[in-house]
Amino acid sequence: MDPFSAQTQEAFTFMLRAADAGNPQLAARLRADGIETVLFGRDGCLDSLGLVTFIVAIETEIEDTRGIAILLADERAMSMTHSPFRTAGRLADYVARRLAEEDCAQQKAPPPEPRG
């Protein structure tokens, strides 16, 4: 994973933790094949239900770890020319971009109102 940023490596770690929690076979494949793991589509290791389950597990891992609620399977993801769900590398990159967007949005958000 050397060509990827620290953020993409963090995203891949979230993916590994999500797979460890619910799909040991996927976790083993991610560890063996790394970012080259084909997740979905031709030669993919997940069917549609498995992919949805994995995405939800990643979202949960991110929320539990970073306290950020993100939706990965949204209209933007579905409308992309190259699916971010095809390979582990594409998904890690997509997750990293979404996390960066959320971090940026949180920095721009006004502070919460004090409780009275």
N, C-alpha and C positions, 0 to 999 in steps of 0.2 A: 504494500500500500504506500510505498514511498512517494509516488507522484501526487498523492492526495494531500490536502491540507489537514491541519490538526482537527478542524471542524468535521471533515469527512471521516477521519479516523474515529472521532468521538461518535459520530452517527453509526458507523459500522459496529462499534462497541455496543451501542443501544440495540442494534439488530441481533448481535450475538446473545446478549442477555435475554432478549425477547424469545429467541429460538431456544435457548437453554431452558427457559421456563415452560415452554409448551410443545416443542417439537425437537426432540433430541437428534433425530435423523437429519433435520435441516441444520442444526447447530454443527453436527459433525461435518456436513458437506461444506458449510461456510468456512469452517476451520481448514478443511482440506483444500478447497478451491479458491478461497478468499473472494476478492471482488469479481472474479471471473465466473462465480456461481450463477448459472442460469436459473432464475426463480420461476418465471412464468412464460408460457408460450411454448413454441417448439423446443423440445429437449429440456423443458423446465421441470424443476423438482416439486412444484406446487400446482395443484389444481385451483380453480377459482375460489372455492371455499377455504382452502389452505392459505391462499394469498390474502384473502380478507382477514382471516384469523391472525396471520402474521402481522399485517398492517396495524390491526387493533392492538396487538401485543406491543408493537414498537411505540405506538402512541401512548399506551399505558406506562411503559418503561420511561419514556421521556417525561411524562407528567409526574410520575413517582420520584424521579431523580432530579429533574430541573424545575419542577413546579410550573411547567409550561404546557398548556393544553393546545395541541395542534391537530388539525385534521389533514391527513396525508392523501386520502383518496377523495379529493374534491374535484370540482369542475376543471380547475386549472390542470391538475394531473391528468385527467381523462382526455383533455383536449390537446395535450402535447403531441407533436409529431412522432417523437421517439418516447415510448412508454418508460416512465421512471421505475416501473415494476419489473422490467425484463431481466435485469441482472442485479446482483448485489452491489456492484460498483455504481450503477446508475441510481439505485435506490439510496445508497449512502450519500451520494452527491446531492440528490433531491432533498433528503432529510436535513443535511447540513445547510442547504440554502434556506429551507423553511425555518430552521432554528435561528439562522442569522437574521432573517426578516423579523422574527418574533423578538429577538434581542433588541434589534433596532427600534421596533415599535414600542417596546417597553421603556426604552431610554427616552423616547419622545413623549411618552404619556405624562400627563400632569400628575403630581403626587396625589395620593388619596386624601380626601377631606378628613380633617381631624374629627374624632368622635366627641360629641359634647355631652 
